[in-house]
Amino acid sequence: MAPKTVAIIMDGNGRWAKKRGLPRTAGHKKGADTIRTVALAAQDMGIQKLILYAFSTENWKRPEDEVSYLCKLPGLFFNKFINELMEKNIQVTFAGELEKFPKATQDVINKAVNMTSKNTGLELCLAINYGSRREMLLSIKKYADEVASGKRENDLTEEEFSKYLFVPEDIDLMIRTSGELRISNYLLWQLAYAELIFTPVAWPDFDEKTLKDCLDEFASRDRRFGGLTS
């Protein structure tokens, strides 16, 4: 059985480009095309939600020209693929603080979200200006405000806390590409019992076969959730 919710850290765009003597932006462009490939494959393989780490809260530290290109990338992606996403019944959502991006970037993403809101297939969630510690901090502040204002009692459960997060679901499988062995402030709460796979394949080279290999590895794992299997 395929995992319901899959998260991917799309790593290696810059190294992929450097290896080919290309600017880092070329790697990001090729990586955007890979999003389309993997989203379609994920839907065909029975995944319900695919969460892609598109831009972290730490990515603002990168060179200004690279950040500027990354802000334009959603426009390039959706202008090219939004009609196909509609045809394939894929719903686009996002997780993160979108309001910190330029208005043009916000408009493009919000348009894609609105256009696909009634689609019932794969949920393609872009984690954009996302950081897990920041996500949890904002959630805690929201909960504390509700308690302080008398809207609720101070009786929070783990299940309820999840509803305050940008991503409320538990993750079944997390994949990181390009050989790095880190979580990088990604979905720290949601990954509590996720299976982790670190592949040496750079994101621009990640394809249907690579995804299938990861799902096969996932299927071979014995998920005990802290208990025992008979």
C-alpha positions in Angstrom: 0.0 0.0 0.0 1.3 3.5 -0.9 1.9 6.0 1.9 -0.9 8.5 2.2 1.3 11.5 2.9 4.8 12.0 1.5 7.1 14.9 2.1 10.2 15.6 0.0 13.2 17.8 0.6 14.1 18.8 -3.0 17.8 19.1 -2.6 20.7 19.3 -5.1 19.5 21.7 -7.8 22.6 23.9 -7.4 25.1 21.0 -7.4 23.3 19.5 -10.4 23.8 22.7 -12.3 27.4 23.2 -11.2 28.3 19.7 -12.3 27.1 20.6 -15.8 28.8 24.0 -15.9 25.5 25.8 -15.6 24.3 28.6 -13.3 22.4 27.6 -10.2 19.2 29.0 -11.6 19.3 26.4 -14.4 19.2 23.7 -11.7 16.2 25.4 -10.1 14.4 25.6 -13.4 15.0 21.9 -14.1 13.9 21.1 -10.5 10.6 22.9 -11.1 10.0 20.7 -14.1 10.7 17.7 -11.9 7.8 18.9 -9.6 5.4 18.3 -12.4 6.9 14.8 -13.2 6.8 13.7 -9.6 3.3 15.1 -8.8 1.8 13.2 -11.7 3.6 10.0 -10.7 2.6 10.4 -7.1 -1.1 10.7 -8.1 -0.8 7.6 -10.3 0.9 5.7 -7.4 -1.9 6.4 -4.9 -0.3 9.1 -2.8 -3.0 11.5 -1.4 -0.8 14.4 -0.3 2.7 15.4 -1.5 4.4 18.2 0.4 7.5 19.7 -1.3 10.0 21.9 0.5 10.2 24.7 -2.0 11.6 27.6 0.0 12.7 27.5 3.6 12.8 30.4 6.1 16.6 30.0 5.9 16.7 30.4 2.2 16.5 34.2 2.5 20.2 34.0 3.4 21.1 33.0 -0.1 22.5 35.5 -2.7 20.0 38.2 -3.7 20.0 37.2 -7.4 19.2 33.5 -6.5 16.4 34.5 -4.1 15.0 36.8 -6.7 14.9 33.9 -9.2 13.3 31.6 -6.7 10.6 34.2 -6.1 9.8 34.2 -9.8 9.9 30.4 -10.1 6.3 29.8 -9.0 5.1 32.0 -11.9 7.2 30.2 -14.4 6.0 26.8 -13.1 2.3 27.6 -12.9 2.2 29.4 -16.2 3.6 26.3 -17.8 1.7 23.5 -15.9 -1.5 24.9 -14.3 -3.7 23.7 -17.1 -2.3 20.2 -16.9 -2.7 20.2 -13.1 -6.3 21.1 -13.6 -6.8 18.3 -16.2 -5.3 15.8 -13.8 -7.5 16.9 -11.0 -4.6 18.0 -8.8 -5.2 20.4 -5.9 -2.5 23.0 -5.1 -2.1 24.2 -1.5 0.8 25.8 0.4 2.3 25.8 3.9 4.2 28.7 5.3 4.1 32.5 5.5 3.3 33.5 2.0 2.8 37.1 2.9 6.6 37.6 3.1 7.0 37.1 -0.6 6.7 39.8 -3.3 3.0 40.5 -4.2 3.5 39.0 -7.7 4.6 35.7 -6.1 1.7 35.7 -3.7 -0.7 36.4 -6.5 0.5 33.5 -8.6 0.4 31.0 -5.8 -3.0 32.2 -4.6 -4.4 32.0 -8.1 -3.2 28.4 -8.4 -4.7 27.5 -5.0 -8.1 29.1 -6.0 -8.2 27.6 -9.5 -7.6 24.1 -8.1 -9.5 24.3 -4.9 -12.3 22.0 -6.1 -10.0 19.3 -7.5 -10.2 16.0 -5.6 -7.1 14.2 -6.7 -3.6 14.5 -5.3 -3.0 17.5 -2.9 0.2 19.1 -4.0 1.4 21.3 -1.1 4.3 23.7 -1.5 6.1 24.4 1.7 7.2 27.9 0.9 8.8 30.3 3.4 8.4 27.4 5.7 10.4 26.5 8.8 9.1 23.9 11.3 10.3 25.7 14.4 8.6 28.9 13.2 5.5 26.8 12.5 5.4 25.4 16.0 6.1 28.8 17.6 3.2 30.4 15.7 0.9 27.6 16.6 1.8 27.9 20.3 1.2 31.6 20.2 -2.2 31.1 18.6 -3.2 28.6 21.2 -1.9 30.8 24.1 -3.9 33.7 22.7 -7.1 31.6 22.6 -6.5 30.5 26.2 -5.7 34.0 27.4 -8.9 35.4 25.7 -11.1 32.7 27.2 -11.9 31.1 23.9 -10.7 27.7 25.2 -9.4 25.9 28.2 -5.8 25.1 28.8 -6.3 21.5 27.9 -4.5 21.0 24.6 -3.9 17.4 23.3 -1.4 16.2 20.7 -4.2 15.7 18.2 -5.6 19.2 18.8 -2.1 20.8 18.5 -1.7 19.3 15.1 -4.7 21.4 13.9 -2.8 24.6 14.7 0.0 23.7 12.3 0.4 24.6 8.7 0.5 20.9 7.9 -1.9 19.0 10.3 -1.3 15.5 8.9 1.3 13.1 10.2 3.9 12.2 7.5 4.2 8.6 6.4 7.3 8.9 4.3 9.9 11.7 4.1 12.4 11.6 1.2 15.5 13.8 0.9 17.4 13.9 -2.4 21.0 14.5 -3.3 22.6 12.5 -0.5 22.3 14.9 2.5 21.4 13.2 5.8 19.5 16.0 7.5 16.0 17.1 8.3 16.7 20.8 7.9 13.9 22.2 10.0 11.2 20.4 8.0 8.0 19.1 9.5 9.6 18.2 12.8 6.3 17.5 14.6 4.8 15.7 11.7 7.8 13.4 11.1 7.5 11.8 14.5 6.8 8.3 13.1 7.6 8.8 9.4 9.9 6.5 7.5 13.0 8.4 6.2 14.7 7.7 2.9 17.8 9.6 1.8 18.6 9.1 -1.8 21.8 10.2 -3.6 19.8 11.2 -6.7 19.7 15.0 -7.1 16.3 16.5 -7.4 16.5 17.5 -11.1 17.2 13.8 -11.8 14.4 12.5 -9.6 11.8 10.7 -11.7 9.0 8.2 -11.7 11.4 5.2 -11.2 13.2 6.9 -8.3 9.8 7.6 -6.6 8.7 4.0 -7.2 12.0 2.7 -5.7 11.3 4.9 -2.6 7.8 3.6 -2.3 9.0 0.0 -2.6 11.5 0.6 0.2 8.7 2.2 2.3 6.5 -0.9 1.7 9.4 -3.2 3.0 9.6 -1.3 6.3 8.0 -2.7 9.5 6.2 0.3 10.9 5.6 -0.4 14.7 4.9 3.1 16.0 6.7 2.3 19.2 4.9 -1.0 19.7 5.5 -4.6 18.6 4.2 -6.6 15.7 3.2 -10.2 16.1 
